[in-house]
Amino acid sequence: MRWMLAALMAAGGFAPAFAQEAKKEADAKKTADVAVIKIKEFSESPAPPGLFGDKVDTLRSVLARIKKAADADDVKALLIDVKSGLGRGQANELRTALKNFKKSGKKVYACVEAADTGSYLVAVSADDISMPPQSMLLLTGVRMEMSFYKDLFDKIGVKMDTLQMGDFKNAGEPFSRSSMSEPLKKHMNLILDDLYGQMVDTISEGRKKNADEVKKLIDEGPYTVANAKAAGLIDHAEYHTDFKTRLAKELGVDEVTLKLNYGKKKVDNDFEGLPGLMKLFNELAGRDTSHKSTKPRLALLHAVGMIMPGKSAGGGFIDAETMGSETMVEAITKIGKDPNIKAIVMRVDSPGGSALASDLIWQALKASGKPVIVSMGDVAGSGGYYIAMGAEKIYAEPGTITGSIGVIMQKPAWEDLYHKLGINTETLARGKNSGVMASRPWTESEREAMHKLAEDTYKQFTTKAAEGRKMDLAKLESLAGGRIWTGKQAKENGLIDEIGTLEDAVAEARKIAKLDAKSEIEEFPKANNPFETLFGGRDEDAPTDASLAKLAAKLVGVEIPRALKPLLQLPRLAKETTLFVPQVFVDIN
């Protein structure tokens, strides 16, 4: 019995010994952490507070996560999972962030499931690009597309009355012409040449090829993945499992751990019991419980969307984001009253909009008493340029579309359509020009009055722009007339000061305000809570025809064709004096 007991005790000792051996083996296994960040179109506005805000990627949050990965000792490489292309401004911001990441000595890997040109121009900044074997690389160049509605309007009995200040202020052309005017075509070709040149330069730098080689490769696209690899446009044709195995080998480890959504805040979804229910209500209401800093800091002012009078709206699931002058002025006034905010960095991503709303925002910035540094994103045209022109310094991305200093006024005349539908209208009026907003075309007197209004508005725009840029008025006018420019062209013409990123603008603002590199940044206007975001923002007015049309399309599962989307703006065009960037779709795909 004693022998059996001793044997059992000895056998029982094997289990701990075996576990210790297994642990030693596991400890000896080499592993490496790889940060993974998903790349898609990011919001320029601050994330909403609360539960939904934790799920929203913004451009700033993604750039901060890339920097965090660069500084983290346990992260051995960065993988960008490219899901879609970005606008030209955001793509340049991301490429700059990836270049800075590489300074840490770590490699950047890019995985792209299916790449159009926009996606590829993001991935090309990586050291290593892989795609699944059965995918495609749609590298096809740059295209500009413009749709014209005059012939359609003629058939249904609608006429667009248009007044424009500047030969190149072409927002009215899609509604008043059947094809592009020669002055506009000539100018757009200059824009196209610059965007194409930037595209060639980006690929040349990323893939270590000369410009002629890249142009030839573009002309020979699109590609199967095998052909793209053979052409040197990507590095590997492989599935995800093969990629992980190769990555481990390259990093000299047995196994890699992919840290998905690296650096992204985790959502606390424990809503059990009464405390959990109260927490859920607070989250959904978007209550801001953060401590209000009293330290010297910067304000980051997000100027995003079409510029309109009233409250900002949209940015939800239905309507497009708009920049309301009332919301912006309230935010700027609050910034101006805070003695601890030493400077404003305004990030502009807007095609323009209402002349009045733009002027109110411009004036509020001027009256704030704070130095203003502007960073332009994908678009800062017309009203988007107007609100920026008083800044101490303006930065833009190389491919930013800006300028469009001009004025257009237009309204749809529905009279003939009404007649075709059997609708008869009788009018009683007093005043020679009382019908400027009527459903018929302008009379000569009304057209003359509206032309004078447009002329005066244009004069104010060009005068303020010349003063803001410290430029002779005649020179400014030679760059105006509705012309649009890439950021690179705008720099050459003195319409902006520097080519640079949002980070560059922040660094300049800190320098002017004499703040150190770790000083805090507070974002304005404050983001909508989730309910406001879901139902279209803070605007208390009735939904626009555009938002109703989008809602109807979503309910029946129909996507509105891009070419028809400008038609949704007609009700607003009839009400606003507008400063529009040309209604041009610039595709990099």
Buried (B, 14 or more C-beta within 10 A) or exposed (E): EEEEEEEEEEEEEEEEEEEEEEEEEEEEEEEBBBBBBBBBBBBBBBBBBBBBBBEBBBBBBBBEBBBEBBEBEEBBBBBBBBBBBBBBBBBBBBBBBBEBBBEBEBBBBBBBEBBBBBBBBBBBBBBBBBBBEEBBBBBBBBBBEBBBBBEBBEEEBBBBBBBBBBBBBBBBBBBBBEEBEEBBEEBBEBBBEBBBBBBBEBBBBBBEBEEEBBBEBBEEBBBBBEBBBEBEBBBBBBEEEBBBBBBBEBBEBEEBBBBEBBBBEEEEEEBEEEEEEEBBEBBBBBEEEEEEEEEBBBBBBBBBBBBBBBBBBBBBEBBBBBBBBBBBBBBBEBBBEBEEBBBBBBBBBBBBBBBBBBBBBBBBBEEBEBBBBBBBBBBBBBBBBBBBBBBBBBBBBBBBBBBBBBBBBBBBBBBBBBEEEEEEEEEEEEEEBEBBEBBBBBBEEBBEBBBEBBEEBBBBBBEBBBEBBEBEBEEBBEBBBBBBBBBBBBBEBEBBBBBBBBBBBBBBBBEBBEBEEEBEBBBBBBBBBBBBBBBBBBBEEEBBBBBBBBBEEEEEEEEBEEBEBBBBBBEBBBEBBBBBBBBBEBBBB
